[in-house]
Amino acid sequence: MSAMLEAVTHILADPTPAASTVPAPTSGAPTQLADKVNVVLGILAWAGTAAGVCGVLVTGAMMAISAKRGESSEHMSRLGMVLGGCVLVATAGPLVTFVFQ
């Protein structure tokens, strides 16, 4: 118990040596890691854009087939969801840049 009290007293008496041994963090990620992350994010952005285009095309085709058959369906809500996803994919990069800078 006295060893613990002695250690706490020593730390409280002179806190600067412990603080001086903490390394300073570097700013930014290593260049090699940042390049690889940018490649992966670029591929994901391309895939999201391709999925959005496919979603619009499929929804349009379903609307055309349903109109020809005389069926009614909720294609406009489906189209709204697809277009909402396209907006999210298109604005993801600028939104993250705005929030973290």
Phi and psi restraints in degrees (value plus and minus 20) as a CYANA .aco file:
   2 SER   PHI     -90.9   -50.9
   2 SER   PSI     -49.5    -9.5
   3 ALA   PHI     -86.3   -46.3
   3 ALA   PSI     -58.4   -18.4
   4 MET   PHI     -87.7   -47.7
   4 MET   PSI     -62.8   -22.8
   5 LEU   PHI     -83.5   -43.5
   5 LEU   PSI     -58.3   -18.3
   6 GLU   PHI     -86.8   -46.8
   6 GLU   PSI     -59.6   -19.6
   7 ALA   PHI     -86.7   -46.7
   7 ALA   PSI     -62.5   -22.5
   8 VAL   PHI     -84.7   -44.7
   8 VAL   PSI     -62.0   -22.0
   9 THR   PHI     -83.1   -43.1
   9 THR   PSI     -59.4   -19.4
  10 HIS   PHI     -86.0   -46.0
  10 HIS   PSI     -62.0   -22.0
  11 ILE   PHI     -86.6   -46.6
  11 ILE   PSI     -62.4   -22.4
  12 LEU   PHI     -90.2   -50.2
  12 LEU   PSI     -49.8    -9.8
  13 ALA   PHI     -92.9   -52.9
  13 ALA   PSI     -57.8   -17.8
  14 ASP   PHI    -161.3  -121.3
  14 ASP   PSI      62.1   102.1
  15 PRO   PHI    -100.1   -60.1
  15 PRO   PSI     -30.6     9.4
  16 THR   PHI     -87.9   -47.9
  16 THR   PSI     -57.2   -17.2
  17 PRO   PHI     -81.2   -41.2
  17 PRO   PSI     -58.8   -18.8
  18 ALA   PHI     -87.9   -47.9
  18 ALA   PSI     -57.8   -17.8
  19 ALA   PHI     -91.2   -51.2
  19 ALA   PSI     -49.8    -9.8
  20 SER   PHI     -96.3   -56.3
  20 SER   PSI     -36.9     3.1
  21 THR   PHI    -108.0   -68.0
  21 THR   PSI     -26.6    13.4
  22 VAL   PHI     -97.3   -57.3
  22 VAL   PSI     104.8   144.8
  23 PRO   PHI     -91.2   -51.2
  23 PRO   PSI     126.3   166.3
  24 ALA   PHI     -97.9   -57.9
  24 ALA   PSI     114.4   154.4
  25 PRO   PHI     -90.8   -50.8
  25 PRO   PSI     128.0   168.0
  26 THR   PHI    -109.5   -69.5
  26 THR   PSI     133.7   173.7
  27 SER   PHI    -113.0   -73.0
  27 SER   PSI     111.2   151.2
  28 GLY   PHI      66.8   106.8
  28 GLY   PSI     141.2   181.2
  29 ALA   PHI    -105.3   -65.3
  29 ALA   PSI     139.8   179.8
  30 PRO   PHI     -79.2   -39.2
  30 PRO   PSI     126.9   166.9
  31 THR   PHI     -80.0   -40.0
  31 THR   PSI     -61.9   -21.9
  32 GLN   PHI     -83.5   -43.5
  32 GLN   PSI     -61.1   -21.1
  33 LEU   PHI     -87.1   -47.1
  33 LEU   PSI     -63.6   -23.6
  34 ALA   PHI     -81.8   -41.8
  34 ALA   PSI     -58.9   -18.9
  35 ASP   PHI     -84.3   -44.3
  35 ASP   PSI     -63.1   -23.1
  36 LYS   PHI     -87.1   -47.1
  36 LYS   PSI     -60.1   -20.1
  37 VAL   PHI     -84.5   -44.5
  37 VAL   PSI     -60.2   -20.2
  38 ASN   PHI     -83.5   -43.5
  38 ASN   PSI     -57.0   -17.0
  39 VAL   PHI     -84.6   -44.6
  39 VAL   PSI     -66.0   -26.0
  40 VAL   PHI     -83.2   -43.2
  40 VAL   PSI     -63.4   -23.4
  41 LEU   PHI     -85.2   -45.2
  41 LEU   PSI     -55.9   -15.9
  42 GLY   PHI     -83.7   -43.7
  42 GLY   PSI     -62.0   -22.0
  43 ILE   PHI     -84.7   -44.7
  43 ILE   PSI     -62.5   -22.5
  44 LEU   PHI     -84.8   -44.8
  44 LEU   PSI     -58.5   -18.5
  45 ALA   PHI     -85.3   -45.3
  45 ALA   PSI     -61.2   -21.2
  46 TRP   PHI     -83.0   -43.0
  46 TRP   PSI     -63.7   -23.7
  47 ALA   PHI     -84.8   -44.8
  47 ALA   PSI     -59.0   -19.0
  48 GLY   PHI     -84.8   -44.8
  48 GLY   PSI     -59.9   -19.9
  49 THR   PHI     -86.1   -46.1
  49 THR   PSI     -63.0   -23.0
  50 ALA   PHI     -83.0   -43.0
  50 ALA   PSI     -60.3   -20.3
  51 ALA   PHI     -84.9   -44.9
  51 ALA   PSI     -57.8   -17.8
  52 GLY   PHI     -84.2   -44.2
  52 GLY   PSI     -63.8   -23.8
  53 VAL   PHI     -84.0   -44.0
  53 VAL   PSI     -63.6   -23.6
  54 CYS   PHI     -82.1   -42.1
  54 CYS   PSI     -60.2   -20.2
  55 GLY   PHI     -83.0   -43.0
  55 GLY   PSI     -61.9   -21.9
  56 VAL   PHI     -85.4   -45.4
  56 VAL   PSI     -62.6   -22.6
  57 LEU   PHI     -84.0   -44.0
  57 LEU   PSI     -63.6   -23.6
  58 VAL   PHI     -86.1   -46.1
  58 VAL   PSI     -62.2   -22.2
  59 THR   PHI     -84.2   -44.2
  59 THR   PSI     -61.0   -21.0
  60 GLY   PHI     -82.9   -42.9
  60 GLY   PSI     -61.5   -21.5
  61 ALA   PHI     -85.1   -45.1
  61 ALA   PSI     -60.7   -20.7
  62 MET   PHI     -85.2   -45.2
  62 MET   PSI     -57.3   -17.3
  63 MET   PHI     -84.0   -44.0
  63 MET   PSI     -62.6   -22.6
  64 ALA   PHI     -86.0   -46.0
  64 ALA   PSI     -62.7   -22.7
  65 ILE   PHI     -86.0   -46.0
  65 ILE   PSI     -61.3   -21.3
  66 SER   PHI     -87.2   -47.2
  66 SER   PSI     -57.7   -17.7
  67 ALA   PHI     -86.8   -46.8
  67 ALA   PSI     -58.2   -18.2
  68 LYS   PHI     -87.2   -47.2
  68 LYS   PSI     -55.9   -15.9
  69 ARG   PHI    -100.8   -60.8
  69 ARG   PSI     -37.0     3.0
  70 GLY   PHI      64.7   104.7
  70 GLY   PSI      -4.0    36.0
  71 GLU   PHI    -109.8   -69.8
  71 GLU   PSI     130.0   170.0
  72 SER   PHI    -131.5   -91.5
  72 SER   PSI     124.2   164.2
  73 SER   PHI    -170.3  -130.3
  73 SER   PSI     154.9   194.9
  74 GLU   PHI    -114.7   -74.7
  74 GLU   PSI      39.6    79.6
  75 HIS   PHI     -93.4   -53.4
  75 HIS   PSI     -50.7   -10.7
  76 MET   PHI     -86.7   -46.7
  76 MET   PSI     -57.4   -17.4
  77 SER   PHI     -89.0   -49.0
  77 SER   PSI     -57.0   -17.0
  78 ARG   PHI     -84.4   -44.4
  78 ARG   PSI     -62.7   -22.7
  79 LEU   PHI     -84.2   -44.2
  79 LEU   PSI     -58.7   -18.7
  80 GLY   PHI     -82.0   -42.0
  80 GLY   PSI     -60.1   -20.1
  81 MET   PHI     -85.6   -45.6
  81 MET   PSI     -61.3   -21.3
  82 VAL   PHI     -84.7   -44.7
  82 VAL   PSI     -65.5   -25.5
  83 LEU   PHI     -87.1   -47.1
  83 LEU   PSI     -54.4   -14.4
  84 GLY   PHI     -82.5   -42.5
  84 GLY   PSI     -60.7   -20.7
  85 GLY   PHI     -84.6   -44.6
  85 GLY   PSI     -57.8   -17.8
  86 CYS   PHI     -83.3   -43.3
  86 CYS   PSI     -59.8   -19.8
  87 VAL   PHI     -84.6   -44.6
  87 VAL   PSI     -61.6   -21.6
  88 LEU   PHI     -83.1   -43.1
  88 LEU   PSI     -62.5   -22.5
  89 VAL   PHI     -84.3   -44.3
  89 VAL   PSI     -61.7   -21.7
  90 ALA   PHI     -91.0   -51.0
  90 ALA   PSI     -50.4   -10.4
  91 THR   PHI    -123.0   -83.0
  91 THR   PSI     -16.9    23.1
  92 ALA   PHI     -81.4   -41.4
  92 ALA   PSI     -67.9   -27.9
  93 GLY   PHI     -81.8   -41.8
  93 GLY   PSI     -72.5   -32.5
  94 PRO   PHI     -82.0   -42.0
  94 PRO   PSI     -55.2   -15.2
  95 LEU   PHI     -85.7   -45.7
  95 LEU   PSI     -64.7   -24.7
  96 VAL   PHI     -85.1   -45.1
  96 VAL   PSI     -60.1   -20.1
  97 THR   PHI     -82.9   -42.9
  97 THR   PSI     -60.7   -20.7
  98 PHE   PHI     -85.0   -45.0
  98 PHE   PSI     -63.3   -23.3
  99 VAL   PHI     -90.9   -50.9
  99 VAL   PSI     -60.2   -20.2
 100 PHE   PHI    -117.2   -77.2
 100 PHE   PSI     -10.9    29.1
